[in-house]
Amino acid sequence: MSEWVTAATLAFMEHLLPPTEELALLDRELAGLDLRRSQLLRRRAWLVSVLQTPGPLTVGPPTPSFPPPAGHTSAPFAAPGRPAAPAVRTRGAQNVLLTLGGLLLTVAAIAFTLVSWGHMGIGGRSAVLSTVTVAALAAPAVLLRRGLSSTAESLAALGAVLMVLDAYALHEVALPRTGGLGFAATASAVLAVLWAAYGLVLGGLRLPLPAAVLGAQLPLLLWAWAERADALVFAGALLATAALDCVIALRGKGVAVRVAACSGLWVTGGAGLLVALMESLSADAPADAVLPGALLLAGSAIALSGARRAPAGVAVAGGLVAGLAAVAAVSGVLVAGVSGGWVVPVYLLCGGALPVAVRAPLGRPAGQGLVWASGAVTAGSVLFSLPPVAVSLAGPVGQLDRVWAGAPRDGVRGALGATELPWSEMAAAPVVLLLVAAVLAAAYRWWEGVLRWAGPVLSPGPAARGVVGATAPVLGWAGLAVLPAALDASYAVAVSVQLVLVAGVFAVAVGGLRRGMTGVALTASVCGAAGAVGVALLSLGTEPATYAVFGALLVVFVAAAVAWDAPVAAASRPDRVPVTVQAVAACAAVACAVVLAGACGASLGLAAHRAAPVILAVPAVTVLLGARLKGRAVALPVELAGGAAALPAVGLAMGDMPFLAMVLALCAVLAAGTALRPERRPVAGYLATALFVAAAWVRLSASGVSSPEAYTLPVTVPALVIGVLRRRRDPAASSWTAYGAGLTATLVPSLVAAWADPHWLRPLLLGTAALVITLLGARWRLQSLLVLGGAVLALDALHELAPYVVQVVGTLPRWVAPALAGALLLAVGATYEKRLRDARRLRDALGRMR
């Protein structure tokens, strides 16, 4: 019918429709046909899948059907669109059922053997177990031919369990007097062979061969246990089992067999190597370490043989294990009977010789494992050598308690407070650190040659060379730093060595920066800074050492800062590291100068407050240097360090008020001198003003002045007049510039005096003046008047109300204060957004003021 309608439509179009409409109609017809064809193909695919899948048929299609195009009727078998219910996967359900059935049968067999065994005679026992075992082992052959592999696997597993029970029954009935461990060893070997033969005969089963591999892990170990063998025999049994696992892993067929063999290899091989290593470490003579070393070498050979044909990741791990075992074997013989302090260098040398084996035809992954093994031995040696380095770095802190108490009688170890440590066990630490540093430095120097020699085994990233170069100076400095303590040198020798070491490390840093080696320069600079702190603290023991060390450090830091500022260094620095290190060196030089100035005051016998002007010589020099270094990056750090150097001087002068006033006045002079430079004027000018005012008030306080207004008002009135004239000439000028200094000159001292005044007149007058100033600031929209007046008014009111507040609080219950605080927090939290808007409006209002 549909074909007749289509033919009639085409005939009608041939006689009546124009070409454009006819073309559009044809396109619609073709689109409808394509859509219908797609629907029919989907239905056909679903029907094919239903017929190929065993189980009950479902009615609906898996995908909704599409409506037919206009002018066509649906086929009679096109079901309405609805999602199909997911069919149960029969294979998964079958596996679950078979697994549960096999487990239940296994439990039943075990219960029968252990519980019901005694109720039957010897014939019945043998007949039952033999019949069931033979049936369970024979059935899989029939089931495999019929394609029931899952059922066959379940019965094969049951048969394997029954064979173990048969062995147990055989021992209990026929051989009850045989040793249990020996019989278990023999039975496990026999069962492993039988399972292997069974799995090879029935190649379709996946379980017997892995079971045979797991069973083969036990015979040698159980035999050694039965014979009560020593640890070396146990290690040999484990390594022999590991060798068998290695052969199976390389030549076995099937993923399950190889996984089982690899698992056994790692467990038995690792246990055997660990036992052999413990025996090697505990050997008292080289002869006693030969047999453990041979076992370790055998384990290394097993690991290498497996690594040659293993995948890349496993091969690298095998090479790592082989390398570590070989190092332990050779080193164990060499260090047997040697004192503990020199064991680590021997292991380090053997580990360092290990990369020579990368030239052997072992394959790239195994060679990489050997390189990793060498690196692991080296890292372990360095870690064992770090404790004395930590003692050498932290020990000088103890000199802070005995400044200029004299050189310790126990040499440098006494200065470090480490006379009780076992230095004989740590004597080899400098050797290890210096040896590793030398190797790393050589590798960094001849990097391309090392890569060419190693071939494809070494393929480091682009940052590897930088890491090697940056590590070498750290280890070299650590080895030389611990050398005086290891040699038990005298105090003077130790200080001299440490000072020379600091200078040498900074020279390395400067040289590295000039050659573009930023990593080397940075790590060397950090080591130099740490060494400088250590030797500086160490030198505090005696007066001559303090002057010598800090003077030398001053020269070293200045020279380093100048060297980093050289044109060659400037041309080679690609980042901010050189500038930062230069600034740190310059600041360290200023700190050394401060210590020298303080030491001069102490040597002259000056009191603390009288030594303060001596320290101010350092800020004076930095002010001159800042003007001389104008435009350089190091200028600002030097000036800031000089400004910070004035703080100790102020602190020392606190004990004498007149001297404190003089020190503050000198600091103000230095700040004023800095303010002569236009780029420093905004900050230094305000600082100089504040220091001058502070010096004046300290002086007045020292003179016993109780009415500061007599001195402040003559300054405030002219200052305010000048401010008014400034605002008339320049209405855009800030109120802080015009009136801030004049108002502060009177309000702040008066506020301080009012807080210490027990009478009421001064607080009243001050509060009135502050209220007037606040109102004038609000009226004329002047920020300085509003802020200063409001702050002084609030503090003055707080001072007056404080006694009454304390009295009221004392009479209230203790729970009132936390309750009020909680209520306040709740109120603020509930209206947080509004309070935030109010604060922003207040900030904007203050910002709009002059």
KAJOGI-V419255 format. One record per pair of residues at least 4 apart in sequence whose ideal C-beta (glycine too) atoms are under 6 Angstrom apart, sorted by the first residue. I is the first residue (numbers start at 1). J is the second residue. Records with the same first field share a line. If there is no record, write none. Layout:
I = J + J
This chain:
2 = 72
12 = 16
13 = 17 + 22
17 = 21 + 22
32 = 69
39 = 65 + 66
42 = 63
43 = 61
46 = 61 + 62
50 = 57
55 = 90
58 = 84
60 = 79 + 82 + 84
62 = 84
64 = 81
65 = 78 + 81
68 = 72 + 74
74 = 78
88 = 93
90 = 94
94 = 150
95 = 150
98 = 150 + 151 + 154
102 = 154 + 157 + 158
105 = 158
106 = 158 + 161
109 = 162 + 165
111 = 115
112 = 116
113 = 117 + 165
120 = 124 + 125
123 = 127
126 = 130
127 = 131
129 = 133 + 166 + 169
133 = 162 + 166
134 = 138
136 = 155 + 158 + 159 + 162
137 = 159
139 = 143 + 155
140 = 144 + 152 + 155 + 156 + 202
141 = 202
143 = 148 + 151 + 152
144 = 152 + 204
153 = 207
156 = 205 + 207
157 = 207
160 = 211
163 = 191
167 = 187
169 = 173
170 = 174
171 = 175 + 183
178 = 183
179 = 226
181 = 222 + 225 + 226
182 = 226
183 = 187
184 = 222
185 = 219 + 222 + 223
187 = 191
188 = 215 + 218 + 219
189 = 219
191 = 215
192 = 212 + 215 + 216
195 = 208 + 211 + 212
196 = 212
198 = 208
199 = 208 + 209
206 = 256
207 = 211
209 = 257
210 = 256 + 257 + 260
213 = 248 + 260 + 261
214 = 260
217 = 241 + 264
218 = 222
220 = 237 + 240 + 241
221 = 237
224 = 229 + 233 + 234 + 237
229 = 233
231 = 275 + 279
232 = 279 + 291
234 = 275
235 = 272 + 275 + 276 + 295
238 = 268 + 271 + 272
239 = 272 + 298 + 299
241 = 268
242 = 265 + 268 + 269 + 302
243 = 302
245 = 261 + 264 + 265
246 = 265 + 302 + 306
247 = 251
248 = 252 + 261
249 = 258 + 261 + 262 + 265
250 = 309
252 = 257 + 258 + 261
264 = 268
265 = 269
266 = 270
273 = 299 + 325
276 = 292 + 295 + 296
277 = 328
279 = 292
280 = 289 + 292 + 332
283 = 288 + 289 + 336
284 = 288
285 = 336 + 337
286 = 333 + 336
289 = 293 + 332 + 333 + 336
293 = 329 + 332 + 333
296 = 325 + 328 + 329
297 = 329
299 = 325
300 = 322 + 325 + 326
303 = 318 + 321 + 322
304 = 322
306 = 310 + 318
307 = 315 + 318 + 319 + 366
308 = 363
310 = 314 + 315
312 = 365
315 = 365 + 366
316 = 365 + 368 + 369
319 = 366 + 369 + 370
320 = 369 + 372 + 373
323 = 354 + 370 + 373
324 = 373
327 = 331 + 350 + 351 + 377
328 = 332
330 = 350
331 = 335 + 346 + 347 + 350
334 = 346
335 = 343 + 346
338 = 342 + 343
340 = 425
341 = 424 + 425 + 427 + 428
342 = 428
344 = 381 + 384 + 428 + 432
345 = 428 + 431 + 432
347 = 377
348 = 381 + 432
351 = 374 + 377 + 378
354 = 370 + 373 + 374
355 = 371 + 374
357 = 370
358 = 367 + 370 + 454 + 457
362 = 366 + 367
364 = 456 + 457
367 = 457
368 = 457
378 = 436
381 = 432
382 = 436
385 = 429 + 432 + 433
388 = 426 + 429 + 482
389 = 478 + 482
390 = 394
391 = 395 + 418
392 = 481 + 482 + 485
393 = 534
395 = 416 + 417 + 418
396 = 534 + 537 + 538
398 = 417
399 = 537 + 540 + 541
403 = 540
404 = 543
407 = 491 + 541 + 542
408 = 414 + 415 + 491
410 = 414 + 419
411 = 488 + 490 + 491
412 = 484 + 485 + 489 + 491 + 494
413 = 418 + 419 + 485
414 = 419
415 = 491 + 541
427 = 486
428 = 432
429 = 482
430 = 434 + 479 + 482 + 483 + 486
433 = 475 + 478 + 479
434 = 479
436 = 475
437 = 472 + 475 + 476
440 = 468 + 471 + 472
441 = 472
443 = 450 + 468
444 = 468 + 469
446 = 450
447 = 465
451 = 458
454 = 458
460 = 464
466 = 519
469 = 517 + 519 + 520
470 = 519 + 520 + 523
473 = 477 + 508 + 523 + 524
474 = 523 + 527
477 = 481 + 505 + 527
480 = 501
482 = 486
484 = 489 + 494 + 497
489 = 493 + 494
495 = 538 + 539 + 545
498 = 535
499 = 535 + 549 + 552
501 = 531
502 = 528 + 531 + 532
503 = 556
505 = 524 + 527 + 528
506 = 528 + 556 + 560
508 = 524
509 = 521 + 524 + 525
510 = 563
512 = 517 + 520 + 521
513 = 521 + 569 + 578
514 = 568 + 569
516 = 572
518 = 577
520 = 524
522 = 577
525 = 581
532 = 553
535 = 549
539 = 545 + 546 + 549
540 = 546
545 = 549
546 = 599
547 = 551
550 = 592 + 595 + 596
553 = 592
554 = 589 + 592 + 593
557 = 585 + 588 + 589
558 = 589
560 = 585
561 = 582 + 585 + 586
564 = 569 + 578 + 582
573 = 578
576 = 580
579 = 633
582 = 634
583 = 634 + 637
586 = 634 + 637 + 638
587 = 637 + 641
590 = 641 + 642
593 = 618
594 = 618 + 645
597 = 614 + 615 + 617 + 618
598 = 615
600 = 614
601 = 606 + 611 + 614
606 = 610 + 611
608 = 652
609 = 652 + 653 + 655 + 656 + 659
611 = 652
612 = 649 + 652 + 653 + 663
615 = 648 + 649
616 = 649 + 666
618 = 645
619 = 642 + 645 + 646 + 670
622 = 638 + 639 + 642
623 = 670 + 673 + 674
625 = 629 + 638
626 = 635 + 639
629 = 635
634 = 638
646 = 667
649 = 663
650 = 663
653 = 659 + 660 + 663
657 = 698 + 702
658 = 702
660 = 698
661 = 695 + 698 + 699
664 = 691 + 694 + 695
665 = 695
667 = 691
668 = 688 + 691 + 692 + 695
671 = 684 + 687 + 688 + 691
672 = 688
674 = 680 + 684
675 = 681 + 684 + 685 + 688
680 = 684
681 = 685
697 = 749
700 = 705
708 = 712 + 749 + 753
709 = 713
712 = 716 + 745 + 746 + 749
715 = 745
716 = 742 + 745 + 746
719 = 741 + 742
720 = 742
723 = 738 + 739
726 = 733 + 738
727 = 733 + 738
733 = 737 + 738
734 = 850
735 = 739 + 782 + 783 + 784 + 850
736 = 740 + 784
739 = 743 + 784
740 = 784
743 = 747 + 788
744 = 748
746 = 750
747 = 788 + 792
750 = 766
751 = 792
753 = 757
754 = 762 + 763 + 766
755 = 799
757 = 762
760 = 764
763 = 767 + 796 + 800
766 = 796
767 = 793 + 796
770 = 789 + 792 + 793
771 = 793
773 = 785 + 789
774 = 786 + 789 + 790 + 793
776 = 785
777 = 782 + 785 + 786 + 789
778 = 786
781 = 849
782 = 850
783 = 787 + 846 + 849
784 = 788
785 = 789
786 = 790
797 = 801
801 = 805
812 = 816
815 = 819
831 = 835
